[in-house]
């Protein structure tokens, strides 16, 4: 809802990703007004720094003009090497105070500076290194609103690059990234699998095809994944699945393999809260998959980036 003079804002927060930009006016940890544009870092109006300045002015220039002293914070890919200004990764274990200490400043082009949050690096011997940008702020937002999870929790953030993150004593101690969403997009749009898919995707999912993908993943042996992916094509060619249902099978298969790995990495999931954070429709799909694997999330949260940015601003001393 639009902000009014009765509730003056205390913070301007930016969730700036690869494909989109969201801006929030906030007060007391609550969002007063939200705006969104398609000017993610890969879709700027013009290249380079002028593109970032133009995108920022377009989404929040009138706010800055009305409240010139308003502190501004940002998170996400805006702080990557391809972003407005790189905010180097901090290493695990990390909490919101760690992120706040390692922020970088960039001139907004409208007068005030913007504080950009760093991403988080996990890099331990004998483990694949891993990186995140943006999800750490969503995790901070979830913890700010639910301090009961700070002792120990597993947080799953489904998406293009799904994250399984582990919290201990208020710190992000480790996490793993799964290319599930991007792999689904590549396979359906740029491989032979996509040739059997209808040009117009149906809007209603096929739960049976999704369940078949999950069941196929559950009974897989080491090395089966590429064979099972090719099964998306042969199930259609043989007539065992209608072409309109093949994408749901592939979705179930890829999510199923992610759950097998994620749940094994988590260990005893019954000993900690399991929290899902992200778009409601995608979180529901992961919830359905988890139930097929014998575990239901303890909570599902929509994007918590705004609250996390509020916490980042608090830790950085910008607001009280």
N, C-alpha and C positions, 0 to 999 in steps of 0.2 A: 504494500500500500504506500502511497506517496507520503513523504515526510512533511511535517508541518512545523510551524514555529512553536507549538506547545511543547514538543519533544525535540529540543535541539540535539543534533548528533554530537558524539564524542570521538568518532573514528570513521575514516573512509578506508575500507578494506577491499583488496582486489584478489580474486582467485583467477589467475591468468595462465591458461593452459596452452596446449598446442593448437587446438581448433576453436576455442572460445574464450571469452573474457567475461567475467561477472564482477560487478561492483556492488558493494553493500554500504549503506549508511547505517551506523550502529550507535547505540547508547545503552549503557548498562548491560552489555552482553547480548542485547536483543537487536534484531534487524529491523530498522525503520523503513527502509526502502531498498529494493533490489533492481538492478538493471543488467541486461545481458546483450552482448554483441558477438558477431562471428569473427572478430579481430583477434583470434589466437595468434601465437607467435609465428605460425606458418601462413597466416592470412592477413597480414598487415596492409593498411591502405597504400603505403609506399615502403620500400626496403629500408632497413637499418634503423638508426636512432630516430630519424624523423617519423618513421612509421609508428614506433612506440609512442612518441609524443602526440601524434595525431590521433591514435586510437584512444589514448588516455583522455585527451581533451574532448573527444567525441562522446565518451561515456560519462565523464565526470567533470567536465570543464565548468558547467554552471554551478555544481556543488562547491568547487574550489573558489569560484568567484563569490559565492554567497557566504562561505565560511573559510576565509583564507588561512586561518590558523589551525585548521583541522589536521591532525596527524594522519598520515597515510602509510599503510603497510600492504605488502603484496607477497604472494607465494605461488609456487608452481613453476612451469617452464620458463617464466619470465626471468628467473634467476639462473637458467642453464647457460652453457657456452654459446648457444644460439639465441639467447634472450637479450633483454635490454642491457643488463650487466650481470656478469657471472658472480654467483654467490657460491664459493667453493663448498664442497660437501663436508659435513662434520661426520665423525665416525661413531658407530655404535659402541657403547650404550649412549643414548642421547635423550634429553628431555627438552621441554620448552625453554628452560633457562639456557641450555647449551645452544639452542637455535638462536635465541635472542642475542647472546654474546657474540655470535659469528655473523650477524647481519651485515649487509652492505647497503650503501646509500647511492641513489641515483637521482639526478636533477629531473624533475617532472616536466620542465619546460613551461610550467605555469607559475613558478615561484617556489612552492614547498618541495622538499625532498621526499622521496619514497623509500621506506625501509623494506628491503627484500629479504625474505627468509631463505636460509640455505637448505639444500637437500641433505639426505642422510646416506652415508656409505656403510655397507657391511662388508668387511674384508678380513676374514680370519684364515689362518693356515688350514690347508686341506679342505677348504670350502670354496665354492665359486663366489667371486665377489658379486655384490648386488647394489643397486642404487634406487633411490626414490626421490621424487620432487613433487610436493603437493600432498601426498598421502600422509606425510608426517604431521602436517597441520590438521588434517581431518582427524587423525588419531588424537592429537592434543585437544581438539574440540570435544571428542567423545569422552575423554578422561576428565575434562573440566566439568562437564555436566553429570558425569557418573564417577565420582571419586572412589566408589566401591570397587572399581575395576583396576585401580592403580596397583594393587598388591600383585595381581597376576591375571593375565587375560590373553586370549588369542583373538585377534581382530582380522577379519577377512574383508578385503576391499575388492570386489569383483570389478572387472572392466577390461579395457583393451589389454592392459598389463596387470593382471590380478596380483594382489599382494596378500600374503599370510604373515602377519606381524605379531610378535610376542612381547608382551609388556611384563616387566618385573620391577617392583618398587618404584613405579612411576616412570620408568625409563623404557624406551624402545631398545631391546637388547639384541634382537636378531629378526630377520624376515627373509622371505623368499618370494621371487617374482615369477609368475607364470604367463606366458605369451598367449594365453587362451583366446582372448578376444581378437587379437591381431591375426593369429593363426587361422581362426574361423573365417575372418574377412578375406585373407589371402587365398585360402583354399576355395571358397565359394565364388570369388571374383576373378581369380587369376590362375586357376588350374582346370584340368579336364573335368573335375567334379562339378564345376559350375555349369557345364554344358547341358546337364540334365535338369537343372533347376528351372522352374518357370520364370519367364521374363518379369512377370509381376508376382512378387512374393505375397503369399497369403498372410493375412493379419492374424488369423486364429492359429495358435500353435497346435501341434499334434502330440498330446501327452504320451500316447503309446509309442510313437517313434522316438521321442526323447527318452522314455524309459528303456527302450531297446538299446539306445546308445549307452546309457548308464550301465545296463546289465552286461553289455559287451565289454565295457571297460573293467567291470568288477571281475569278470572271469578271465581276464587277459593274463598272458605269460610275459616274461621279460622279452622285449623286442617286438611285441605284437602291434604296436601302435600304427606303424605305417601300413601294415596289412589291413588293419581295421579301418583306417582312413579310406583306403581304396575300396573297402566294402560299401562306402557311401555310393559309389558308382554302380557296383555290381548288384546291390539291393534294388536299385532302380532298373537296371537292365534286365534282371530276372523277373521283375514284376512283384517282388516280395514287399516292396514299399512303393507307394505312389510317388511320383517325382516331386509333388508339392510337399512331401513329408521328409525328404532327404536332408534338408537343412536342420530339421529338429533332431534327426538321428545323429548327425555330425556334432551338433551342439551338445547333446547328451554324452557322446563319446569323449569329446575334448574336456568338458567339465568333469566327467567321471574320472579321467586320468589325473586331472588336477587335484581332485579330492583324494584320490588314493595316495598321491605323494604328500599333499598338505597334511592329511590326517596322520600319516606315518611320521612325518617330521614333528608334528605337534606332540606325539606321544599320547599320554592319558588325557584326552579332551574332557573327560568327565570331571577332572580335578580343577578345571578353570572355566570361567565364563567364555562362551564363544559368541562373538559380536560381529554382525554383518553391517557394513557401512557402504552406502552407494545408492544408485538409482533404484527406486522401489521395484520396478518390473524385473530388473536383472537380479536384485537380491532375492526376490521371490523364486526365480528360477533356480538359484543356488540353494535356497532353502528346500525346495522340492527335491533337489538332488541329494542334499545332505540327509533328508529324511529317508531316502532310499538306501543310504549308507548307515542308517541307524542313529543319527544324531541330528537334533534340531537346534538352531541358534537360540541363545538365551535372549537376544535382542536384535532388532533390525532398525538401523538409523539411516535417514536420508543424509545427503551430503552435509557434513559438519564443518566445512571449511570456514564459514563465517565465524563460528564460535572459536575455532582454533586460531584464526587471525586475531580475534579479540584477546585471547590468551597470550599470543605472541606480542601484541602491543603492550599488554600489562607487564610481561616479563622484560620488555625492552624499556620500560619506564615512560612510555608515551602517554599513558592514561593511568588513572587511579581507580 
